[in-house]
Amino acid sequence: MDRKIVFYHAPNSRSGGTFALLEELGADYELHLLNLKAGELRRPDYRAINPMGKVPAIRHGDALITEQPAIFMYLADLYAEAGLAPAIDDPLRGPYLRWLVFYGSCFEPALVDRSLNRDPAPPSTSPYGTWDDVMQALQLQLTNGPYMLGERFSAADVLWGGALHWTTLFKLVPETPQIRAYIDRVITRPAMQRVAARDAEFVALQVA
């Protein structure tokens, strides 16, 4: 099976996590660079690829995959030999899926409300409860070990390490010693460092 991925990416955006995961997996991919500030994500040619006008997006054969958790699950299973996704019969598979989905279903909505100084919806309709609920659940999970799944590094850490790095920089997430140590463990990995350097080059080219 051909495993080559077509990857649509804009520097300094959420697609940085997918970029890092592709590098961590040693995946075969073709990079399509988009300029977020120039509005390229909203143009008809890109909307023909992803009608939502967002990155990340990937193509594998005829399949379009969007939404970060779905992309992470797909890629880590496609390149299973890299060991970044617990197998279906692994006891860690459930927690792994839980924390990938928790990112999109709870953390992101809570983060948007917090960044806009909005109160969450009433408990019966809020997808995440409260901001404190989200942060307590996250911090509790990080007490299990150096990574989201305890001792095992996984694709979930690529997602969460990058997300927490950016959200602490913007003072949206409190930089507790535990969260700071976790971020540092993830973003100092060689793949993460390579992506950060390449993104800096891409930004410089787009500004020029």
C-alpha positions in Angstrom: 0.0 0.0 0.0 1.2 3.5 -0.9 1.5 5.4 2.4 2.5 8.8 1.0 0.6 11.7 2.6 -0.2 15.0 1.1 -0.1 17.5 3.9 -1.5 21.1 3.9 0.2 23.3 6.4 0.4 26.9 7.5 3.3 28.0 9.7 2.4 29.2 13.2 -0.9 27.4 13.2 -2.5 24.2 14.6 -1.1 22.2 11.7 2.4 22.4 13.4 1.4 19.4 15.5 0.7 17.3 12.4 4.0 18.5 10.9 5.8 17.3 14.0 3.9 14.0 14.0 4.8 13.3 10.4 8.5 13.8 11.4 8.2 11.7 14.5 6.7 8.9 12.4 9.3 9.1 9.7 6.4 9.4 7.2 6.6 9.8 3.5 4.8 13.1 2.8 4.4 15.9 0.3 4.2 19.4 1.9 1.8 22.0 0.6 2.6 25.3 2.2 -0.2 27.9 2.8 0.0 31.5 4.0 -2.4 32.1 6.8 -2.0 35.9 6.9 -2.5 36.2 3.2 -5.9 34.5 3.5 -4.9 31.5 1.4 -6.9 29.1 3.6 -10.2 30.9 2.7 -9.6 31.0 -1.0 -11.7 28.8 -3.3 -8.8 26.6 -4.4 -8.1 25.5 -0.8 -11.8 25.3 0.1 -12.2 22.8 -2.7 -9.8 20.7 -0.6 -11.1 21.5 2.8 -14.5 23.3 2.8 -13.9 24.5 6.3 -10.9 26.5 5.2 -8.7 25.2 8.0 -5.4 23.4 8.5 -4.3 20.8 9.2 -5.6 18.7 6.4 -4.1 15.6 4.8 -4.9 13.4 1.8 -4.0 9.8 1.6 -5.0 8.4 -1.8 -8.6 9.5 -2.3 -9.3 10.1 1.4 -9.4 13.6 2.9 -8.8 13.7 6.7 -9.2 16.8 8.7 -9.5 17.6 12.4 -6.4 17.1 14.5 -7.4 14.1 16.6 -8.7 12.2 13.5 -5.4 13.1 11.6 -3.3 11.9 14.6 -5.2 8.6 14.9 -5.0 8.0 11.2 -1.3 8.7 10.8 -0.1 6.9 13.9 -2.0 3.8 12.8 -0.9 4.1 9.2 2.7 4.2 10.4 2.2 1.7 13.3 5.8 0.5 13.2 6.9 3.8 14.7 5.1 2.7 18.0 3.3 6.0 18.6 -0.2 4.4 18.8 -1.1 1.6 21.2 -2.5 -1.4 19.3 -6.2 -2.1 19.5 -5.6 -4.9 22.1 -3.3 -2.8 24.2 -4.7 -1.6 27.5 -3.4 1.8 26.8 -5.5 2.1 23.6 -8.5 3.4 25.4 -6.7 6.1 27.3 -4.8 7.1 24.2 -8.0 7.6 22.2 -9.6 9.4 25.2 -6.9 12.0 25.4 -6.7 12.6 21.6 -10.5 13.2 21.6 -10.4 15.2 24.8 -8.2 17.7 23.1 -10.8 18.6 20.5 -14.0 18.0 22.4 -13.1 19.6 25.7 -9.8 21.5 25.7 -10.3 23.5 22.5 -13.9 24.7 23.3 -12.8 25.6 26.8 -9.7 27.5 25.5 -11.8 29.5 23.0 -14.2 30.5 25.8 -11.4 31.5 28.1 -9.5 33.5 25.4 -12.7 35.5 24.7 -13.5 35.9 28.4 -16.8 34.1 28.0 -18.5 32.0 30.6 -19.1 28.3 29.6 -22.6 27.3 28.7 -24.7 25.9 31.5 -23.5 22.5 32.8 -26.3 20.6 31.0 -25.1 21.9 27.6 -21.4 22.7 28.0 -19.2 20.2 26.1 -16.5 20.5 28.7 -18.1 21.5 32.0 -15.8 24.3 33.3 -12.3 25.5 32.7 -11.2 24.2 36.1 -12.7 20.7 35.2 -10.6 20.6 32.1 -7.3 21.7 33.8 -7.8 19.4 36.8 -8.4 16.4 34.5 -5.3 17.2 32.5 -3.0 17.8 35.4 -4.3 14.6 37.1 -3.4 12.6 33.9 0.1 14.2 33.9 0.7 12.8 37.4 0.8 9.3 35.9 4.3 9.7 34.5 6.4 11.8 32.2 3.9 11.4 29.3 0.1 11.3 28.8 0.2 7.5 28.9 2.6 7.3 31.8 6.0 6.0 30.7 5.1 5.6 27.1 5.5 8.4 24.6 2.7 8.5 22.0 1.1 10.6 19.3 -1.0 12.1 22.0 2.1 13.8 23.4 3.0 15.3 20.1 -0.5 16.9 20.1 -0.6 18.0 23.8 3.1 19.0 24.1 2.7 21.4 21.2 -0.7 22.7 22.2 0.4 23.4 25.8 3.6 25.1 24.6 1.6 27.6 22.5 -1.2 28.1 25.1 1.3 28.8 27.9 3.2 31.3 25.7 -0.1 33.2 25.3 -0.9 32.9 29.0 -4.1 31.0 28.4 -2.9 27.9 30.3 -1.2 28.3 33.7 2.5 27.3 33.5 2.6 25.1 36.5 5.9 23.3 37.2 4.3 20.0 36.1 3.0 21.4 32.8 6.4 23.2 32.1 8.3 20.0 32.6 6.0 18.1 30.3 6.3 20.7 27.6 10.0 20.7 27.8 10.2 16.9 27.5 8.2 17.0 24.3 9.4 20.2 22.5 13.1 19.3 22.9 12.7 16.1 20.9 14.6 16.2 17.6 11.5 16.0 15.4 9.9 18.9 17.2 13.1 20.9 16.9 13.4 20.2 13.2 9.8 21.4 12.6 10.3 24.5 14.7 13.3 25.4 12.6 11.6 24.8 9.3 8.5 26.7 10.3 10.8 29.7 11.2 12.2 29.5 7.7 8.8 29.3 6.2 7.6 32.4 8.1 10.6 34.3 7.0 9.9 33.4 3.4 6.3 34.3 3.6 7.0 37.7 5.2 9.6 38.4 2.5 
